[in-house]
Amino acid sequence: MSETTDDLKPVRERMHAPATYQPQHPLIAEWRPLTAEDLDVVVGLQQSIDAADHPNWLATREEVEEEMGYSFVDLERDSLIAFTADGRAVAATIVVMPPLQETLVRSFLNGGVHPEFRGLGIGRELLAWQQARAQQQLAGSDKTLPAWILAYADERAPQNVHLLKRAGFRVARYFVALERELREPVPTVEPAEGIRIVPYSPEWSAATLAARTDSFRDHWASQPLSEEQWTSWLGGTFRPDISFLAVAEGENGDEVVGFVLCQVTEDDWESQGFTGAYIGMVGTTRAWRGKRIAPALLGRTLQACADLGWEKVTLDVDAENPTGAFGLYTGMGFTQTNSETCLIREF
């Protein structure tokens, strides 16, 4: 955006909150908000969508339950599900505006249409509702910050990119999926003097969240995670036994200055064709960069996964990450597989 933050008026003064869109489609007998009782229906629908768009990973029941249960998600206003006359759920969404905003107010469009019901206009109706709800969320903010609606589309689902572009979104960023064969030797890298590598354990939770907040400040569109989001992330598929921290002595004692945090979803192994882990977060605090922390942490994680007899480790990286992360990963033996597009509307 050409304006600086100082030039901006509060979001609520810059944009109009539209009326709630009332979707209509001849195949849909009922559109209504989600309820907690819909959890299993939504999980099944979302996994069918995922299996078509990115079969190597499917949303887990825990992830869907967490999103539906966040304190900052009002299912009555932020969600929608569509049923056919015979009671089949064929489309669903939750529009999420995370609670912490330092440089950007964001609203995310999640969900989609069952593969068997695509190309019939249901997606256009769903997206119209999503956009109206996202604009309502953003228009309620008093922050003098840029305001974006964001949606993600895997390269294997180009129809989603086309739908979003027709609705006024623009491609803003590409995220690259990388994988690393564990049968190849893992390089041993030691961090600079004074830094030690330790396994993740719960007593480091608050310090790791602080390190994540600092290290992600220069990541595109990233904002701090709330305590609720952080606690949720550390549940479910998080694997502390293959996650590692870099710890150094700071002004107030030991502090976390780097981290590699991993997730494992064994249910995905059959569809992705290999066993292994997903690196969900990697970071080095800004004051400690250039001290071989990230490669040292990655090496520990790769070796830990190899020792378990797994075949690959995967991760996703912003193709334009300013910290040089893409080069770091390829230098550690990662190779590109797929990519995901982030599309936005700015206000």
PyMOL commands that set and color helices and strands:
alter all, ss='L'
color gray80, all
select helices_A, chain A and resi 5-7+11-14+36-53+61-69+75-78+115-117+122-139+158-166+202-215+227-233+240-242+266-272+286-288+293-307+325-331
alter helices_A, ss='H'
color red, helices_A
select strands_A, chain A and resi 30-32+79-83+89-96+105-113+147-154+170-181+195-199+244-250+253-263+276-284+312-318+335-346
alter strands_A, ss='S'
color yellow, strands_A
deselect
rebuild
show_as cartoon
